[in-house]
């Protein structure tokens, strides 16, 4: 992978994953819904899983430099 696209993709994945993880944690700590009309446990789990996957993809992009 070329350096420029790898850096861009890594930053995008890391910012998205980190932001989603922080947002989900704040919503769970405040006992507010993560998604409307969905089970609170299921929505928090799915959002947490998506954020961890995005962080892993960002780490993988940075490891390709």
C-alpha positions in Angstrom: 0.0 0.0 0.0 1.3 3.5 -0.8 2.2 5.7 2.1 -0.3 8.6 1.4 -3.4 6.4 1.1 -2.3 4.2 4.0 -1.9 7.3 6.3 -5.2 8.8 5.2 -7.1 5.5 5.7 -5.4 4.8 9.0 -6.3 8.3 10.3 -9.9 8.0 9.2 -10.4 4.6 10.7 -8.7 5.6 14.0 -10.7 8.8 14.3 -14.0 7.1 13.5 -13.3 4.1 15.8 -12.1 6.3 18.7 -15.0 8.7 18.4 -17.5 5.9 18.2 -16.0 4.2 21.2 -16.0 7.3 23.3 -19.5 8.2 22.3 -20.8 4.7 23.0 -19.1 4.7 26.4 -20.6 8.1 27.4 -24.1 7.0 26.3 -23.8 3.8 28.3 -22.5 5.5 31.4 -25.4 8.0 31.3 -27.8 5.1 30.8 -29.1 6.7 27.6 -29.9 4.7 24.5 -27.2 4.2 21.9 -29.8 3.6 19.2 -33.6 4.2 19.3 -36.1 1.3 19.3 -33.3 -1.3 19.7 -32.3 -3.3 22.8 -29.8 -1.2 24.8 -27.5 -4.2 25.2 -27.5 -5.1 21.6 -27.0 -1.6 20.3 -24.1 -0.9 22.8 -22.5 -4.2 21.8 -22.8 -3.6 18.1 -21.5 -0.1 18.4 -18.6 -1.2 20.6 -17.7 -4.0 18.1 -17.8 -1.6 15.1 -15.5 0.8 16.9 -13.0 -1.9 17.8 -13.0 -3.2 14.2 -12.4 0.3 13.0 -9.5 0.8 15.4 -8.0 -2.6 14.3 -8.3 -1.5 10.6 -6.6 1.8 11.5 -3.8 -0.1 13.2 -3.4 -2.4 10.2 -3.2 0.5 7.8 -0.5 2.1 9.9 1.4 -1.2 10.1 1.6 -1.2 6.3 3.8 1.9 6.2 
